[in-house]
Amino acid sequence: MATICNMGAEIGATTSVFPYNHRMKTYLEKTGRGGVAALADDFKDLLVPDKGCEYDQVIEINLDTLKPHINGPFTPDLAHLVSEIGGVAQKSGWPLEVKVGLIGSCTNSSYEDMGRAASLAKQALDKGMKCKAQFTVTPGSEQIRATIERDGYAKILTDVGGLVLANACGPCIGQWDRRDVKKGEKNTIVTSYNRNFTGRNDANPATHAFVTSPEIVTAMAIAGRLDFDPETDFLTAPSGEKFKLQAPSGDELPSRDFDPGQDTYQHPPAKGDSQPVDVSPQSQRLQLLEPFDRWSGEELEDLQVLIKVKGKCTTDHISAAGPWLKFRGHLDNISNNLLIGAVNIENEKVNQVKNQLTGEYSGVPDTARYYKKHGVQWLVVGDENYGEGSSREHAALEPRHLGGRVILTKSFARIHETNLKKQGMLPLTFSNPSDYDKIRPDDKVSIHGLKDFLPGKPLKGIIQHRDGSQDTVSLNHTFNETQIEWFKAGSALNRMKELQ
């Protein structure tokens, strides 16, 4: 259930909900929250779907016929049967050798997940085998780390060749000092993480990253092959004996309750408003935020197209992770990664757009900074499901910081759409998605209707082409009354301060 909730964002779900059940109750009790479980029991009749409710779509999955899958490379929605991935990889030219298997992080890192991975590792160890690929384990929490160490799972995973990392995001978001391959070197990794966009894990665009279950990752790390199917294929022990891995097993919850591990919580001061926050002006990693400017009260006129994006544009494309994460506390520095992974429809290249003021080509953030310096507001034109992936706040902060006003797309991932609203940006969609084709990379666009900005009322886009011709298009939005107040105030934080 937790994995489905975690992964729901990949298909644009704002949230995923399961009805209250006995497994939730047991988990709450095992984690020291028996009072919450008792309260939920008292109101369990309310923690279910409403009687007679209807759904837009119902998908039925027969678990008896479900087979192991693996998704990728480069996107979490390209699914293959594990039994067929070898053939697909050969035809597609994807490397069959698995360089690294990685399990854990916030997704698929439960006690049961770790136990099932350890049960496979134990089978290999019993035959004298270790992983042929590198193998890393990222506990999902301090509680999981401490409990798998206490119960021996961590030792088994280490003995089979695994490296237990800190319980943090780690390689899942690119916090990985990878040294076994050079940047640009084609290779395959297999993870149980939630996303596998280009360059996300190791900043190498040539890394073919696949996502699958912790059990399949562990099996492939032991075999060292992408075309290894643990349901049918044999491994060869150092003794020469051939054997098959048996289906993994693992306890859903520990028999002795969870070990909470180290208590690293630091309580804030009782009166935080009197606590000074000193940040060095010379710091490259920390910078105090300044409020964004309020809406002027006028229509947005002649916004320059910064980039017209072609195809998939995730939050990883908008604000890359990896080495950039050291600048998360410094908005101006991290803004130097704005849209550097997005494909420019004009030339099919990444991080190369034409500066319409100088006529020269340069990086997207460089061009945005130039426009801002010269008082030119701009917009981004995007494709379908713009902003899917991590709910990365910087992907909304950066365009606002560098002078952007509008993100205009065929459709949005809803979490990113809301993040843009919170920063005072205007996320808009074409009423007719084919109007995307009317905008050229050197156009200017005006947005009218903001003086009478109301929920459910479309805005008007006037596209000014360089040859003097114009197109007028209808633009939709999903702003409610509160979100319109955010826009007018300049951001949600600005509005909150107004209400104090």
HUWO-V69785 format. One record per residue. N is the residue number from 1. PSI is psi in whole degrees, 0 to 359 (* if undefined). OMEGA is omega in degrees with one decimal (999 if undefined). D_LAST is the distance of its C-alpha to the last C-alpha in Angstrom with 2 decimals. Layout:
BEGIN
{{N;PSI;OMEGA;D_LAST} {N;PSI;OMEGA;D_LAST}}
END
This chain:
BEGIN
{{1;317;-178.9;39.17} {2;321;-179.8;36.78} {3;317;178.5;38.56} {4;318;177.8;38.34} {5;319;179.8;34.60} {6;318;-173.9;34.26} {7;351;-178.5;36.53} {8;328;-179.4;35.17} {9;335;-178.2;32.89} {10;336;178.3;36.11} {11;19;173.8;36.98} {12;10;179.7;33.56} {13;129;175.9;32.47} {14;323;176.9;28.74} {15;159;175.8;29.68} {16;136;-172.5;32.94} {17;136;171.9;33.52} {18;146;175.5;36.54} {19;151;179.5;37.40} {20;136;179.7;37.43} {21;179;-173.7;40.86} {22;333;-180.0;42.94} {23;323;175.3;42.35} {24;318;179.9;38.61} {25;312;-179.1;39.45} {26;318;-179.9;41.89} {27;316;179.0;39.51} {28;317;179.9;36.78} {29;322;-179.4;39.44} {30;339;-178.9;40.83} {31;23;173.2;37.49} {32;23;-178.9;36.86} {33;45;179.9;34.69} {34;327;178.8;37.25} {35;322;177.8;34.76} {36;318;178.8;32.84} {37;318;179.7;36.24} {38;320;178.4;37.26} {39;318;178.2;34.12} {40;322;177.3;34.71} {41;320;-179.3;38.31} {42;332;-176.3;37.33} {43;25;-174.6;35.42} {44;336;178.1;37.53} {45;341;178.6;38.57} {46;342;-174.8;35.03} {47;44;179.8;34.78} {48;166;177.0;37.32} {49;148;177.2;37.53} {50;144;177.9;37.51} {51;133;177.8;41.04} {52;6;-178.4;42.36} {53;151;180.0;39.63} {54;149;-179.8;40.80} {55;148;178.1;40.11} {56;327;-178.7;40.52} {57;137;177.0;42.74} {58;125;179.1;44.50} {59;123;178.3;45.99} {60;131;-179.7;48.58} {61;122;177.4;49.59} {62;103;-176.4;52.87} {63;337;179.3;52.41} {64;334;-177.7;56.20} {65;359;-177.8;56.75} {66;132;-179.8;53.75} {67;155;179.6;54.90} {68;137;179.6;53.14} {69;161;173.8;51.32} {70;137;-174.0;50.10} {71;140;177.4;47.76} {72;189;0.3;47.84} {73;169;170.1;48.33} {74;356;178.0;45.28} {75;143;-177.8;43.41} {76;2;-178.4;42.69} {77;17;175.9;43.95} {78;95;-169.5;47.58} {79;143;175.4;49.32} {80;149;167.5;52.86} {81;140;176.9;54.98} {82;326;-179.8;55.67} {83;344;-176.3;59.32} {84;351;-172.9;59.16} {85;328;-179.9;56.87} {86;314;179.3;59.84} {87;319;178.2;61.66} {88;319;-179.4;58.62} {89;318;179.1;57.91} {90;314;179.9;61.52} {91;327;-175.2;61.55} {92;352;-179.2;58.24} {93;23;177.5;59.14} {94;139;-179.1;56.42} {95;133;-178.8;57.42} {96;335;178.1;58.81} {97;128;175.3;58.52} {98;115;180.0;55.30} {99;318;-177.0;54.24} {100;137;168.9;51.34} {101;134;-175.0;50.10} {102;124;177.0;46.55} {103;158;175.1;45.08} {104;220;-171.5;41.83} {105;204;-174.7;38.27} {106;341;-177.4;35.61} {107;139;175.1;38.04} {108;46;-179.5;41.35} {109;28;179.9;41.08} {110;173;177.1;41.40} {111;318;179.4;43.99} {112;318;177.8;46.29} {113;312;-179.2;45.93} {114;323;178.3;46.89} {115;320;179.6;49.70} {116;321;176.1;51.17} {117;319;179.9;51.09} {118;327;179.7;52.75} {119;325;175.1;55.43} {120;317;179.2;56.48} {121;321;179.6;56.42} {122;321;178.4;58.62} {123;318;178.4;61.14} {124;315;179.9;61.44} {125;322;179.8;61.79} {126;337;177.6;64.49} {127;7;178.9;66.48} {128;17;-177.8;65.97} {129;152;168.6;63.50} {130;172;-179.2;60.31} {131;136;173.7;57.89} {132;331;175.0;59.44} {133;162;168.8;56.04} {134;151;-173.9;53.38} {135;123;179.0;51.12} {136;149;-177.9;47.60} {137;121;178.8;45.59} {138;102;178.8;41.81} {139;143;-176.1;40.69} {140;346;-179.1;37.57} {141;167;175.7;36.07} {142;326;178.5;37.05} {143;316;178.9;38.23} {144;318;179.8;40.55} {145;310;-176.8;41.83} {146;321;-176.2;42.73} {147;320;179.6;44.30} {148;335;173.1;46.45} {149;315;179.8;47.66} {150;320;-173.6;48.59} {151;4;172.3;50.36} {152;356;179.6;52.27} {153;319;-177.9;50.79} {154;321;179.4;49.50} {155;318;178.9;53.02} {156;314;-179.0;54.65} {157;326;176.4;52.32} {158;318;-178.5;52.94} {159;329;-178.8;56.68} {160;357;177.8;56.94} {161;4;-177.6;55.56} {162;156;175.0;51.83} {163;115;179.8;49.27} {164;118;-177.3;46.35} {165;176;176.6;43.25} {166;149;176.6;39.98} {167;87;-177.6;37.78} {168;183;179.4;35.41} {169;315;174.2;35.12} {170;219;-175.8;38.14} {171;340;-179.4;40.47} {172;323;178.8;38.59} {173;19;173.5;36.10} {174;9;175.8;38.61} {175;73;-171.1;38.30} {176;112;176.5;42.08} {177;74;-173.7;44.41} {178;133;-175.6;47.19} {179;1;-175.7;50.57} {180;343;175.0;53.24} {181;155;177.4;53.15} {182;154;177.5;52.63} {183;130;-176.8;50.00} {184;350;179.5;51.65} {185;127;-178.2;54.04} {186;129;-178.6;54.31} {187;167;-179.4;53.73} {188;134;169.7;52.49} {189;154;179.4;49.99} {190;129;-176.0;49.14} {191;163;171.1;45.87} {192;24;179.0;44.17} {193;183;-175.9;40.79} {194;347;-177.3;38.73} {195;149;-176.5;39.10} {196;39;-179.6;41.95} {197;160;-175.9;41.06} {198;125;174.9;43.15} {199;3;-173.7;42.72} {200;315;-171.9;39.81} {201;321;-172.6;41.49} {202;10;179.7;43.50} {203;16;178.2;42.70} {204;111;-178.3;46.27} {205;348;-179.9;46.55} {206;358;178.2;50.05} {207;122;177.2;49.03} {208;101;-176.6;49.72} {209;131;177.7;47.17} {210;146;176.5;47.75} {211;141;-179.0;45.64} {212;190;-177.8;47.26} {213;159;177.4;47.32} {214;325;-179.3;47.60} {215;315;-179.7;51.17} {216;320;176.8;52.29} {217;313;-178.7;50.70} {218;316;179.3;52.57} {219;317;-179.6;55.81} {220;328;176.4;55.61} {221;322;176.8;54.83} {222;315;-178.6;57.93} {223;330;-177.9;60.06} {224;17;-174.9;58.54} {225;140;175.4;58.94} {226;333;-177.4;56.78} {227;16;177.7;59.76} {228;123;177.0;60.13} {229;105;-174.7;59.93} {230;344;178.4;59.83} {231;335;-174.4;61.11} {232;335;-171.0;64.40} {233;154;-179.7;64.87} {234;150;169.8;66.56} {235;157;178.0;65.71} {236;118;179.3;68.47} {237;162;176.9;68.43} {238;334;179.0;69.92} {239;350;-176.0;73.00} {240;351;179.9;73.49} {241;136;175.5;72.57} {242;137;-178.8;70.68} {243;157;176.2;68.04} {244;146;173.5;65.21} {245;134;175.9;61.80} {246;155;-178.7;61.37} {247;133;-175.8;58.28} {248;158;176.5;55.52} {249;157;178.2;54.31} {250;143;178.6;51.43} {251;137;179.3;49.94} {252;320;-179.9;46.75} {253;152;-179.9;45.40} {254;145;-178.7;46.89} {255;333;-176.3;49.33} {256;25;-175.0;47.97} {257;171;-179.4;44.26} {258;148;170.1;42.00} {259;117;-176.7;41.92} {260;344;179.4;38.26} {261;204;-177.0;39.41} {262;138;176.8;37.76} {263;101;-176.9;34.49} {264;8;-178.2;32.58} {265;133;176.4;29.08} {266;117;-176.8;27.37} {267;136;178.8;24.76} {268;162;178.2;21.65} {269;152;-177.2;21.31} {270;323;179.1;20.02} {271;85;-175.6;17.42} {272;336;-177.1;16.38} {273;343;178.9;13.84} {274;2;-177.3;17.01} {275;118;179.9;19.09} {276;146;175.6;20.20} {277;107;-177.2;20.76} {278;120;177.7;23.89} {279;126;-179.7;25.20} {280;132;176.7;28.46} {281;340;179.5;28.52} {282;355;-178.4;31.89} {283;136;176.0;30.70} {284;356;-175.4;31.80} {285;344;178.8;29.90} {286;140;179.2;26.42} {287;129;177.7;24.12} {288;137;179.8;20.50} {289;142;173.6;18.66} {290;144;-179.7;17.73} {291;142;174.0;15.31} {292;156;-177.6;17.51} {293;148;176.7;18.26} {294;158;171.8;16.98} {295;137;-174.5;19.63} {296;344;-175.4;21.93} {297;357;-179.4;22.41} {298;164;174.2;26.03} {299;156;178.0;28.19} {300;114;-173.4;28.81} {301;139;169.9;32.30} {302;50;174.2;34.95} {303;127;-179.7;33.16} {304;135;173.8;35.79} {305;118;177.2;36.76} {306;312;178.4;36.19} {307;139;169.6;38.07} {308;111;-172.5;39.48} {309;138;175.7;39.47} {310;127;172.6;42.49} {311;204;-173.8;42.38} {312;130;176.4;40.27} {313;93;-178.6;37.09} {314;175;175.3;35.19} {315;340;173.6;32.18} {316;325;175.9;34.93} {317;325;-177.1;36.33} {318;318;-179.8;32.97} {319;93;-175.3;31.91} {320;151;179.4;34.88} {321;229;177.9;34.62} {322;231;-175.8;37.42} {323;343;-179.5;37.64} {324;342;-173.2;34.42} {325;340;178.1;32.37} {326;348;179.4;32.68} {327;14;-176.4;30.29} {328;333;179.2;27.48} {329;8;-176.9;25.32} {330;94;-172.3;26.33} {331;320;-177.1;25.20} {332;320;-179.8;27.63} {333;316;-178.0;30.59} {334;341;177.5;30.12} {335;349;176.1;29.78} {336;0;174.6;33.49} {337;11;-175.1;34.24} {338;116;172.6;32.66} {339;25;-178.7;35.05} {340;348;177.7;38.00} {341;357;-177.0;39.38} {342;144;-179.6;39.19} {343;124;177.4;42.52} {344;119;-176.2;42.86} {345;336;-177.2;44.83} {346;320;-174.5;46.52} {347;5;179.1;48.46} {348;24;-179.0;47.81} {349;160;175.6;46.50} {350;145;176.9;43.37} {351;41;174.6;41.33} {352;102;179.8;43.51} {353;158;-179.9;42.28} {354;126;172.9;43.59} {355;111;-173.8;41.64} {356;349;176.4;42.19} {357;327;-177.1;41.91} {358;341;-176.7;44.56} {359;2;-178.2;46.57} {360;155;176.6;46.46} {361;138;177.5;45.45} {362;183;-179.5;42.99} {363;158;-178.7;40.42} {364;309;-179.4;37.43} {365;326;178.2;34.79} {366;317;-179.9;37.04} {367;319;177.8;37.31} {368;318;179.0;33.58} {369;321;179.6;33.06} {370;315;178.4;35.81} {371;315;-178.8;34.27} {372;317;-179.9;30.87} {373;327;-177.1;32.69} {374;18;172.5;34.54} {375;23;-179.2;31.65} {376;115;174.8;32.77} {377;152;-172.8;30.25} {378;170;175.9;31.73} {379;162;175.5;31.78} {380;138;174.9;33.41} {381;124;-175.3;35.83} {382;172;-176.1;36.26} {383;213;-178.9;38.63} {384;145;173.5;38.30} {385;41;-179.6;35.69} {386;130;176.6;33.95} {387;20;176.7;31.75} {388;165;177.9;33.51} {389;212;-177.7;33.65} {390;143;175.4;31.12} {391;69;-170.7;27.46} {392;110;-175.4;27.13} {393;326;-178.2;23.70} {394;334;179.1;25.47} {395;342;174.9;27.50} {396;327;179.4;24.45} {397;319;-172.1;22.91} {398;311;178.7;26.27} {399;324;178.2;27.12} {400;317;-179.1;23.78} {401;325;-175.7;24.25} {402;15;171.1;27.82} {403;8;177.7;27.21} {404;150;178.3;27.62} {405;329;-172.7;26.12} {406;139;166.2;28.04} {407;115;-173.8;29.77} {408;119;-171.6;32.48} {409;173;170.5;34.58} {410;320;176.8;37.01} {411;159;-178.1;34.72} {412;151;157.5;31.88} {413;129;-165.2;31.41} {414;328;179.9;28.41} {415;316;178.9;26.40} {416;322;178.2;26.70} {417;316;179.0;25.94} {418;321;177.9;22.54} {419;320;178.0;21.90} {420;317;178.6;22.76} {421;319;-177.8;20.33} {422;335;-179.7;17.44} {423;11;177.3;18.53} {424;10;175.3;18.77} {425;163;175.2;22.51} {426;98;172.6;24.64} {427;116;-176.2;26.82} {428;153;176.6;29.61} {429;150;176.0;32.96} {430;128;173.8;36.25} {431;322;173.4;37.13} {432;107;-175.2;40.64} {433;334;-179.9;40.65} {434;346;176.6;43.87} {435;344;171.8;42.02} {436;323;-176.9;41.06} {437;344;-178.4;44.63} {438;339;-176.8;44.13} {439;130;177.8;41.84} {440;155;-175.8;43.72} {441;340;-179.1;42.47} {442;14;-178.7;42.81} {443;164;166.1;41.11} {444;146;-176.0;38.15} {445;132;174.0;35.87} {446;143;179.3;33.77} {447;117;-179.0;31.16} {448;153;-179.2;31.15} {449;359;-177.1;29.33} {450;335;177.8;25.76} {451;341;176.8;25.50} {452;48;-174.0;26.10} {453;115;-177.6;24.31} {454;151;176.0;24.46} {455;134;175.5;24.81} {456;354;-178.6;28.48} {457;117;-178.2;29.59} {458;155;172.9;31.42} {459;170;-179.0;30.97} {460;132;176.1;33.99} {461;127;178.0;35.15} {462;114;-175.7;37.73} {463;118;-179.7;39.70} {464;112;179.1;41.53} {465;156;-177.5;44.52} {466;333;-179.5;46.18} {467;4;177.3;49.38} {468;348;179.1;47.65} {469;164;-177.6;47.51} {470;154;167.9;44.42} {471;143;176.4;43.25} {472;129;-176.9;40.61} {473;154;176.0;38.97} {474;137;-176.2;36.59} {475;130;178.9;33.50} {476;160;174.5;31.62} {477;166;178.6;28.06} {478;23;-179.9;26.23} {479;135;167.1;22.71} {480;182;-174.6;21.09} {481;318;179.5;18.65} {482;318;-178.6;15.52} {483;329;174.9;17.29} {484;324;175.5;18.22} {485;323;175.0;14.61} {486;312;-177.8;14.44} {487;313;-176.9;17.61} {488;325;179.5;16.66} {489;342;-179.6;13.53} {490;340;176.3;15.88} {491;167;176.9;14.75} {492;322;179.1;12.73} {493;319;177.1;10.87} {494;318;-179.4;10.23} {495;320;178.1;8.96} {496;320;-179.4;6.56} {497;325;177.5;5.28} {498;328;-175.4;5.62} {499;355;-179.3;3.82} {500;*;999;0.00}}
END
